[in-house]
Amino acid sequence: MAIKILRKGLPVLGKVKIGGLNYEKPFKGKSDGLTHYPPMKWDHFKIFTTEKDQKGAPVLDGGIMEQLGEKPTELDIVLPFDDPELCFRTELGYYRGGTRYCFGDGEKAFRLEVRGKNGNLPIYGERKPHLPCGETCEDLVSRRCKPSGTLSFLLKQQPFVGGVYVFRTHGWRSVANIQESINAILMVTRGLLAWIPLKLSVQMEMVQPKDGGAAQLAPIVKLFFPGSPIELLGERKKLLEIQGPLQAEIKRLEAGLVNQPAPEPTAEEAAEIEEEFYPENAVAPTAAPGNGDGGFLDTAGGEAPPEPEPPPAKSAETRKESTRRAAQRSAEPKVAPAQDEPPPLDDGDLF
């Protein structure tokens, strides 16, 4: 007898990312006074474990990264299921106040009821149906709501079997690329998706912001089979020879997972998603708004902006007090001053 209330699915062994939070440039939020970190993005993949360091930053998977090289732009992967929705979960999502405030499929949505405020933080109640959802929703039009896609897969370099790696994107183009590639592969294989050798790639492409303005470079993620349609059919034939007698059982097992709702992110996960992908929605604005794939390209280094210098001393007593304050500041953690709320920025991965 199995426990019916256990979570169904595959454990997450690590995360594949093309962006994150810049923990080298902390700053204080203007509205809450807490330490926050600006988002950034990269032109290559980084593989992280599920662990975090003392700053709260994810820990790089050194073993896998050593095999992949310094800046990998392609990964060898296989998907664990034939059902595309189990491999790539998508939704429209609106994160604010450190929570998954609203989510939907473009036709119907479910939103948390706001019952009041505790200081600057909203107090949420139950989740209720919300309309409209999709192109007529003001939150989607204003980009407070964004597409969300989570791809689950096995890496060729992972040291053992017992879970999956996940890649999360909130960029329109990356979500569409992955979904359309899965559909194209299924068209050739006639329903087989699991255990076909695939490539996940990231490339820098010029994209046009939705509201006009200069085109900008953004990392775009694609999924593809590295071969011809005939070679893909050959992979299908090999899989059927192995799985043929088990296809009915495989479909039965996957059917038990399809109707499972996507797990609700924990408070910690929701806060991380909001800071990285929805900085313009955060209660405490971040140093720079991000795009759907995790912030701005990390093309420049440098320290956080220095604090303002005290005014020149006018007397011996004032000089003494200034020296005392300077010593006190040098002993404190270097945190950039509070930021003004940035203007909304177009998702650099819109088109």
N, C-alpha and C positions, 0 to 999 in steps of 0.2 A: 504494500500500500504506500502510495506517494503522498507527501504533504502537498495539499492543493494550493496553499497560499504562498508557497515559495516563488520567488521571482524566476521567470522563465527567460532563457536567453543564454548568451555566451559571456563569460567574464572578460573584462577589458584588461589587457596586459600592458598597453602603452598607447601613446597618442602620437600621431603624425601631424606636424604643424608647418605652416609657412608664415607664421606670425605669432606674436605673443605680447607680453607686457615687458617694457624696458625697466628692469629692476635696478639699473645703474642711474636712473634719473627720477628719484622719488620727488614728490611735491605734495603739498598740503591742499586738500580740497577746501574751496572757499566756504561752502555751506556747512560742512561737518567738521572741518579741522583735522580730519584723519589723513594718514599717508596713503597716497595713491600712486599709480605708475602709468605713464603714457603707453599707448599701443604702438607697435611697430610691425613691419612685415619683412619677409626675406624673399630672395629670388631662388630659393632652394628649400629642400625638405630638411627638417630636423626631427629626430625620433626621441621621444621622452618616455621615461617610465611613469608609473602612477605615483611615485614618491615626490616629496618636496623638500627643499632645503630650509635653512633657518629663516630666510627671508620670505618663504612661501612660494618661491619660484620652482617650477617643475625641474626635475633632475634629468639631464641628458642621458640617454642610454649609450654609454661609451662603447660597449661591445658591438652593438649593431652599427653605430656610426663609424667605427673603425673599419668595418667591412665595406660600408657604402662609400667611404671617402669623405673629404672635407665638406663639399657642397653638392650633394647629390640632387639631380633634377629628374631622375627616373627611379621608380621602385618596381621590383618584380613582386606581384601579388597574386593571390587567388581569392575568390569570393567564397564564403562558406555555405551559401544557400542558392537554390534555383529560383526562389521567389525574390523578385527584385526589391520588394518593399522591406524584406528582412535584411537585405544587404545595404540598401540606401534609403533611410528614413528622411522624408522631407516634410516641411510644414512652413507656414508663415508664423513668425514669432516676434513678440514685442517684450523685451526685457526692460524693467525699470524697478527702482527701489530694491535692487538686490533679489529680484524674483522673476520667474517666468510669468509675466503679468497677463499675457494674452497669447493664444495660439489658434491657428485655424488652417483650413485647406483651400482657401480662396472662395468658398461658398458659405461655410458656417464656421463660427469661432466660439471660443470659450474664454471668458475674461474674469479675473478676480474682482470682486466687489470691494470698493474702497470705503471703509467705514469711518475713517477719520485720520488724524495725524498724531504722531508722537514726536514733537519737535519738527524736524524736516523729513522724517520718515513716515510714509503712509502706513496705515493699519489696514490689512487686508482681511476680507471675509471669505465667503464661499466663492467657488468658480461657477459662473452662470453663462448660459448661451448669450452670444453677442452678435449683433448684425449692425451694419453690413460687414462682410468680409471679402476682401479682394480689391479690385481696381477702384471701387467706389468708397473704400474706407479711407478716411482722412489720414489715419496713422500710417497706412502703407504709402499713400501719395507723398507724405512729408518725410518718409523714410525712418520714422520711429519704429515701424514694423519692417522686418526684412525676411527674405527667404532663409531657411535653415536646412542644411543637408548634412547628414552624418553617415559616412561610408564605413562599413565594418569589413575587415579583410584579414587574411593571414599574410605575413611577410615571408619571403623566401629565406631571409636571414634570421628569423626568430629562433631562439635556441631550443624551444620545446613547443609541443602542441598542448593546448589546454585553455585557449582563449583567443581573442582577436585584438587587432590594433584598430583604432578609429581615426578618421580624418573628418574634421568639422569645418564647414564653410558657410558663410552667410552672403556670398556674392552671387548675383543673378547669373552671371555667365558660367561660373564654375558649377553651380547647381544644375543648370541646363545642360552643360557639356556632359557631366557624369550621367544624368538621367537619359539623355538621348543616346549615349554610347551603349548603355545597358540595353536599351530597346533595340538598337541595331544588332548587337551581338545575339540577343534572343531571337531576332528575325532569322538569322542564319542557322542557329543551333536548334530551332524549334522547341524552345523551352528550357534548354540546359544552360546553366550559368555557373554552378559551383564547380570548382577545381579546374577551370580552364585558365591556363597561364595568361595573365594580363599585365599591362604596364599602367602605372599611375605616374603622370608627368606634370611638371610645372614649368611654364614658360612666361617670360615677360612680354606683354603685348600692349599696344597702344589702345586705350579705350576712350570713348567719348562720354563725358558726364551727361546725365539725362537733361539737366537744365542748361546745357550749353557750356561755353568756356573752353579753355585749351584742353586738348587731349592729353592724357597722362599714362605713364607706364603702370601696369598692375600685374601681379602674378596670377595667371589663369591656369587652372588645373584641368587636366583631361585624362580620360580613361580609354584604353584601346587594346585590341588584340594585335600583337606584333607579327602579323603575317597576312597572307591573302585569304579571301573567303574559302578557297579550296583547302588551305591549311587549317582553317578553323573547323571546317567539316571533318577533317581528319582527327582533330582533337575530340570532336563530338563522337565519332565512331569509337575511339579508344575508350571514352567514358562509358558509352552504352555497353561495350563488351564487359566492363567491370561491374557497372551498376544496374544493368538491365533487369536482372531478377529482383533487385531491391527497390526499383523505382516506386512501386506502390507504397512501400513502407516509408521511403524518403518523403513522399508527398504527404503522407499521414502525419509524420512528425512535424513537418513544416507548417501544416494546417493548424496545429496546436499553438503555434507561435504568431501566426499572421494577425489574429484578432487581439493580441495582447497590446494594450496601449503603450506608447513610448514612456519609459520611466521618467517620473518627475525629477528634475535636477535637484540636488541638495542645495541648501542655502549657500554653501561655499562654492559649489559649481555654478549656480546662477549668478553670483557676484562676479566670478571670474569671466563668465561669458559676457556679462554686461560691460565690464571694464574693457575687455578686448574688442568686442564686436559692436557694442552699443554705447560708446563713451558719451555721445551726445544725449543719451537718455538718463545717464547716471544722476543720482541725487547730488553727488559731488562731481562737477565737471572735471574731465581729465585735461591734461596739458594740450592734447591735440585730438580732434575727432578721428575716428578710424574708418576703415572701409569694410566691406563685407568679408574680406579675407584676412582681417586682423591688423588694421592700422596702416601706418605709412612705411614705405620702404626704408630700411635702416641703412642710409647712405652716409650718415655723418655721426661722428662720435662726440666726445666732449662731456663736460660735467654739467650738472644742473645749474640753472642761473644762480649767481651768487646773491646773497642778501645785500640790501643797501648798506653802504658804509655810514657810520654815524657822522653827524656834522662836525666840522673842525672845532677843536677845543679853544675856549677863550680865556681859560684861567688854569692855574695849577690844579685846583680842585676838580674842575671839569675834566682835565686830562686824566686825572687819577680815576674818576668814575668811568670814563670811556675805556681806559685800559682794563678795568674790572669787567665791564660788559663784553669787551672783545674776547677776553679769556673765557668767559662763560659761554659765548657763542661757539668758540672753537671746540669746546668740550661736548657740545650737543651734536646729535646726528645731522649730517648735511642733508637737509630737506629743502627743496625749492619753495619759494613763497606761494601763497594761495593764488590760484589761477582764476581769471575771469572766465565766464562761460563762453566757449567758442561758438561761432555761428555754425549752423548745420552744414555739413559738407556732403557732397554727393558721394554715394558709394562708388569708388573707383572701378568697380567690377560690374557696372550696370549693363553695359551692352557689349 
